[in-house]
Amino acid sequence: MAKGMKQMRDQMRTVDLIVETRDARIPLSSINMEFERLVGSKDRLIVYNKADLAPADIQHTVQEEMAKRSQRAIFTDTSINKSVSQILGVAKDIAQRDPVKYPQFSIMVVGMPNVGKSSLINALRRTGINRGKAASTGAKPGVTRAVSSKIRVLDKPAVYLLDTPGVMMPHIPDPMTAIKVALTGKYFCGIKDNIADESVLADYLLFRLNRLVDSNDYWQVLGIERPTDDINELVDMLARKIGALRHGGETDADKTLQFFLRTFRQGRFGRFCLDDLDEQSVEAFFKHSLLEAPMSKNQGQKAKRAAQRQRSIERARSKNLL
């Protein structure tokens, strides 16, 4: 992760636009505070990928909340060209404002592991120049391990992308955020599910499924007898259904839990958002998370100048009073 951040930092001067990719199923929890320091004053576009797995009605709310924080956000589904072309449209608009300044426009794609960055890059290439894959993809995060060479995605104007390794926050202080991030990816911070504790992930998922009225048919999707709020009961019923039994008829809990989590990640329970997006929850998230993010060098300098100006004003006022 540290190596990936250093590579991104080294390339930052050559980049005209940062495309920060997040997961639409966790629009708040997939925000990486490390990128706040990295991006600084660069133009940035927030892309909520995997929009086909999240409820459509959250999009307006998320875009409004990001706009309050001077961040433009769009939602994408990499299987739909029109969805992905929004990104190319933003790049094209910026590049055409000053063709002399931007003879070649560069975009850096950043994001946490398993948010679909490489799939997004391939979709942009397919949409922009009708070419095949340029970035490796896979269910296991960490497929991209270094900042790649530039990938052409548009001819007029000339637009190129830099793929980057997924960078996870070194520490997620809020355990609920950590669970949500783990639920939406096959691995969590490079640690396998069984180390992150599959039973905790599955128990939280069951809680969320029972909480949503339109998801109470999860038991029918799984083919079990009835809904339940007991994860042990669900494992027993589901193990019998999928044949996850050891010798002597003992339940294979690990195999059953993996099946349950995989069913969610495949979108078989329908569109899902794990973050609460009411005004109070959003404000609490930004208060406790974003405000703790370290400032970039540029932001630090601006804050320092603002403080100096304020001190000068206060000194002038004091002299006038005397």
Number of C-alpha atoms within 10 A of each C-alpha: 17 10 13 17 20 13 16 23 12 10 12 18 9 11 17 18 21 21 21 23 30 28 29 31 27 22 21 22 22 25 21 23 19 17 21 16 17 19 19 16 12 13 15 19 19 21 28 26 27 20 22 19 21 23 14 14 8 15 17 13 13 20 18 14 17 15 12 10 10 10 14 16 22 21 26 23 20 24 13 12 15 12 18 25 19 16 20 17 11 12 23 17 11 15 22 15 10 10 12 9 10 16 13 15 23 22 25 23 24 28 25 24 27 26 25 23 29 24 21 25 25 22 26 28 25 20 21 19 13 13 14 12 15 19 19 12 19 12 11 13 21 20 16 19 15 17 21 15 11 15 18 20 25 21 11 12 17 16 22 20 24 22 25 23 26 27 22 23 15 12 8 16 10 11 9 13 18 18 21 22 25 20 26 21 21 21 21 21 23 13 11 15 19 14 9 17 12 20 19 15 21 21 17 17 20 20 15 17 23 18 12 11 9 12 16 17 17 20 19 12 13 19 13 19 12 13 16 17 14 11 18 13 12 23 24 18 20 23 25 16 15 14 13 20 17 11 7 6 11 12 19 17 19 14 15 23 24 16 18 20 21 16 15 20 17 11 13 14 20 17 16 23 18 21 18 13 18 9 10 9 13 15 13 11 16 14 11 11 18 14 11 10 15 15 17 17 13 14 15 14 12 12 13 12 12 12 12 12 12 12 12 12 11 12 12 11 11 10 8 8 7 5
